[in-house]
């Protein structure tokens, strides 16, 4: 995680390392660069340009939400901070193009109900789900995939906007949008797919080409040659890239339409991402941690609560700089299931709860609390740090 000082990194052999990137410097550095005109498509033969429903534009939806009060906060955004996520597989040499392209929104995992902009994104999700069936899944685990109406209805512009918003305000965004894939979307002449390959059509056409038939090639605007392997390669490129060019360009346009300064300039929209009442920085959080450290030993009334003392001792060690390899900022990032400290700072005071009945730790960067189970505190905390998975995934 490059987002914080002394960041914890996990670099499994042969796989892409986990990586975060800052809002202003890395992600939207592309926005000021000259990118080819959106109308200059890759060569597409007799392919209809997809059209976008203007009513589904995220920017317009943002404007409508300016006077909306802080609403329901009971939505769960599914997240994956595990080392072996989708993009690890994507960058391996043998990519199975027949598998669906699944996109899952970043946030917290299993234990929490969202992230810093949960309320706003929930409104978007519910709105789109009602109007266009954009999202798939249970109400509290909404996501979009290549098999949902968002792709079927070809509203790629909006998907690009949602993806940019997710990355801008909560970390990596959709798990498939690793920075390397973002780079491909914005720069590469051969952009990534949004759709999964339809097995039946693709395999049937490949078989016909192998058998010497030319109809599929001619339909794709490819002149048959004597080299069948070249014909197959050309057809694969057409099917996987050229035929998706318009969709990719729309996704790219939507992605780049989100201005990173939008929310900073709009006080009304900030309410969707932070609590306006209390905004604290790292120094304030350090004071809160020191306060908790001052309570060392005060809660020992049963032996089974030793884990409370262990945690308090850890805070003492952390605040005094005695915890090697982990800074206070690192701890806040992984403990709250964040990819970085939110751009507007931390919304509330940092709180810790201990629950006898809990079998798994629970984290929230909305309420900024950690619920810790009683047993094996030290082992699980060490495991969370070592594996770089965040405390909510222990």
N, C-alpha and C positions, 0 to 999 in steps of 0.2 A: 504494500500500500504506500504509494509515493506521496499520499496526501498529507502526511504528517512527518514531523522530525523524527529521526531514528526509526523510521517506519519498519514494521515487521514485514518481511518478505518471505515468500515460500516459492522456491523454484524447483519443482520436481524435474528430474532428469527427463529430457525429451518432450517436456510440455511447456506451454507458455506460462510465465509467472503471473501471479495476480498483480494487477496494476490499477491504481486510481489515477485521476488527473484532475487538476484544479479547474474551477469554473472559468476563470477569465483567461488564463494563459494558454492552456492546452486545447480545450475543446473548441472554443470559438475563435481560435487563432486563424482558422480557415475563412472566417466570415469576411475578413478584410482583403482576402486574396482574390485575384481574378480567376473565376471559374467559367468554363465554357458556357456560352449562352444556353439557357434552358431549352430553347427551341431547336438547337443543333443536336438532333438525336443520332443515335447509332443507326446505321442503315436498317430500315424496317420495311419489309415487303408486304404491302396490302394489310397492314395491321392498324386497327382503329386506335386512335389516341383515347385513353381513358379520360373521362370527365369527372370533375369534382363538384360535389354539392356544396355551394358556398355557405349554406346554413350550418355546415359541420366544421367551419373554420374555428380552430382553437382560439385565435386572437379575438374573434368576435365573441366567443363564449367568455373569454376573460373579461371583456368589457361589460358583459351582462352581469358578471359576478361582483362588480365593484361595490355594490351596496348590500350584498348578501351577508347576513350575520354568520358568525361561527356556528356550524351545524353539527350534525351527527358525526361522531368520531369513532364509530365502531366498525370500520372496514379494515380488512387485512390485505396488505399488499405482499404478495409472495416474493421472497428474495432468495438468492443463492450466493453464499459467500464460500462455498466449498471449493477446495482446490480443483476438483474434477468437474468443472461446469461445462456448459455446451460449447463455449468457444475453445476450450482445450481440445475437444474432439474435432472441432471444425478445422483447426490448423494442422491436424495430422495429415500425412500424405494420402492415406486411403480414406477419402471422405465418401460416405454413402449418400449419394445425391437423391436417393429414393425416400429418405426419411423426411418427415414433416419438419418445417422450419419453425420451431417453437420459440415464442417470445414471452418472457416472464418479467414482470415489473420488479425492479429492485426496491427494497425496503428492508424490513426485518423479517426474520424467519420464524415460523412455527410458534414463537413465543409471544409475539407482539401484534398489535393491531394496526401498524402503519409506519409512517415516517414523518419528517418535518412538514411535508405538504400533503399529508394523507387526506385532510378534509377536502381540499381543492380537487385533488385527483379523483377522489371518490365521487364528487359531484359530476365531474366530467364522465367518469365511467358509467354512472347511473344514467346520465342524460343520453349518452351515446347508446347505451344498452337498450333504453326505451325506444329511441328513435330509429336506430340503425342496426341493432344487434351487433355492435362492434366487438363486444367482449364475450368471452366464453367462460363458463364455470359457475361456481357458487357465488352468492352475493358478496361474501367476504373473501373470496379468493378469485378475483377477476383477472383475466389475462386474455391476450389475443394470440392466435396462432395462424398458421397458413391455411387452416381448415375452416376458419370462421368467416362470418359475413363481411368483416372489415376488409379482407382480401378478396373475397368473392365479389363484393360490390365495388372493388377497385378504388377505395378511398385512401390511396397511398399517401396523399398529401397530408391528411390528418394524422395518419400513423407516424409520419416523419415528425410532425409537430409534437405529438405526444412523446415520442422517443427523445426528442431534444429536451423537452421539459423534464422528463424523468432524469436524464443525465445531468441537466443543469442544477437540479435542486435536491438530488438525493444520492448521487454517486454515479455508478456505472450505467444506470438506466436499465433497459431491457438486457438480460444477461447475454444475449447474442451480440450486443453492440459493444464488444471489446474495442479499445482504441484502435486496434489494427483493422477491425471491420469498419469502424467509422472512417478511417483513412481511406479504405477502399470505396466506401460510399461517396466520399467527397472528391476523390482524386482519380481513382482507377478507371480506365476505359472499359474494363470488364467488371461491372459492379456485381455485388452479391445478389443472390436470389431472395425474393420475398415469398415466392410460392414454392411449394414442394413439387417435384416432378411427378406428374401423373403416370404411375407405373405402366398401366395398360397401353396408353397411347404411345408413350416413348418406346417401350420395349417392342411393340408391334412394328413401329416404323423402323427401328434399328434392325429388326429381323428381316424386314422387307428389303432394306438396303443391302444387307449382307447377302441376300438371295439374288441380288442383281436388279431388283425393281427400282424404278426411278421416280415414281409418283410422289413419294414423300419429299424427295430432294427438290423436284420441280415446284411443289406447293410452297416450299420454303424459299424459293427463288435461287436455288443452288444448281448450277450447271453440272451434271454428272461428269465424272472423269474416269479414267481407267484405273485410278488408284482408289480402291474401295476404303482403305483405312483413312485416306484424306477426306473422302465423302462422309464417312462416319464422324470424323472430327469436326467437319464443317457443320454437319447437322446438329451435333451436340452443342456446338457454340451457338447456333441459331436458336435451338430449343431452350437452352439454359440462360442465354444472355441477350441476344438480339431481340427475341420475341418479348422479353421483359423490359426492354429499354425504356419505354414510356413510363412504366410503373416505377422503375428505379429513379428516373429523373423527377417524377412527382414526389417520391419519398425524399429525395435530396433537396428539392425545393422547399418542401414542408419543414425538413430538418433545419435548413438555413434561415427560415423565416422567423424563428424564435430569437428575439433579441435578448441577449444576456442581461441588459440593463433594464428590461421591462419592469421586473418586480421591484427593483431598487427604487425606481422613480414613482411607484404607485403605492401610496400608503395603505389604500384599501386592500389591495391584493396581498400586502405583507401579512395581513391577519390570517391568511390561509396557511402560512408557513411558520409563523412564530407567535408566541404570546406577547402582545404589546405591553402588558403590565410590567413584566420583569424580563429584562434582557441582560444576561451576565456574560462576561468574558472568562478567559482561562484563569486570570488572577482571582476572580470571585469564586470560581469553582475550587481553586486551591484552598481558599479560606474555608469553604464548606467542608472539604476533605479534612483539613486540619481540625475543624470542629468535631467531626466524627472521630478523628484520632484521639481527641481529648477525652473521649468517653471510654477509653480502653479499659476493659475489665469490669465496667459497671453493670454489664448484663449477665455476668456469670452467676446464675442461680441454679443451673442444672448442668451436669456434665455433658449432656447431649447438645448443649449450645456452645460447645467449644469452637465451632466454626465461626461464630460471631467474633470471638477473640482473634481467630486466625485472620479474618478479614480486616479487623481493626489494626492488627499488627502489620498487615500488608500495606495499609494506608499510611501508617507511620513510616514504614520503610520507603514507600513511594514518595511521600512528601519530603523526606529528608534526603532524597537522592540516592538512597541505598539499594534501589532495585535496578540492577544492571540490565541494559538492553531494553528497558521499557521506560519511556518518559510519561509524565502525567497526561500529555496530549495523546500519546499512544493508547494509554489505558482508557481514556474517555472514548476514543474512537472505537476500540474493539468492544468495550463493555456495553456501550449503548447501541451496538450494531450499526454504527455509522461507517461510511467510507472516508469521511473527513468531518471536521467541525463545520456545522452549517454556516453558510455565507453570512447570515445575519446574527451569528452568535448562538449561544445556548439559551433556550427559552425559559427554563425554570431552574430552581435549585436542585442539586443532585441528591437523591435520596436512596437509601438502601433498606430493604426489608428482608427479614429472615422468616421462612415458613417451614414449620415442621413437616407438613404434609406434602410439600413440593418434592418431586423427584428430579425435576430439571430446573435450571436457573431461567429466569424470565427477565428480559431487558426491554426498555422502552425509551426511545429518544424523543417521544412526544411529551410524556410526563417526566422524563429523565429519572427513572427509577430502575433499580435492579432488585429482583426478588431472588434470594439465594436459599437453596435447600441446606439443611443442617449438616449432613454428613459429607465427608470427603471433600471439603471445601478446597484445601490446598492442592490436591491432586487435579481437580477439575479446572481450577484457575490456571495452574501450570499447563495443563493440556490445551486450554483455550488459547493461551499465549503462544505455545510452541507450534500448534497447528494453524495459527492465523485464521481461525474460523469465527472468532467473536464469541463472547461468553454465552450468548443466546443459543449457540449451536452445540454446546457441550453435551 
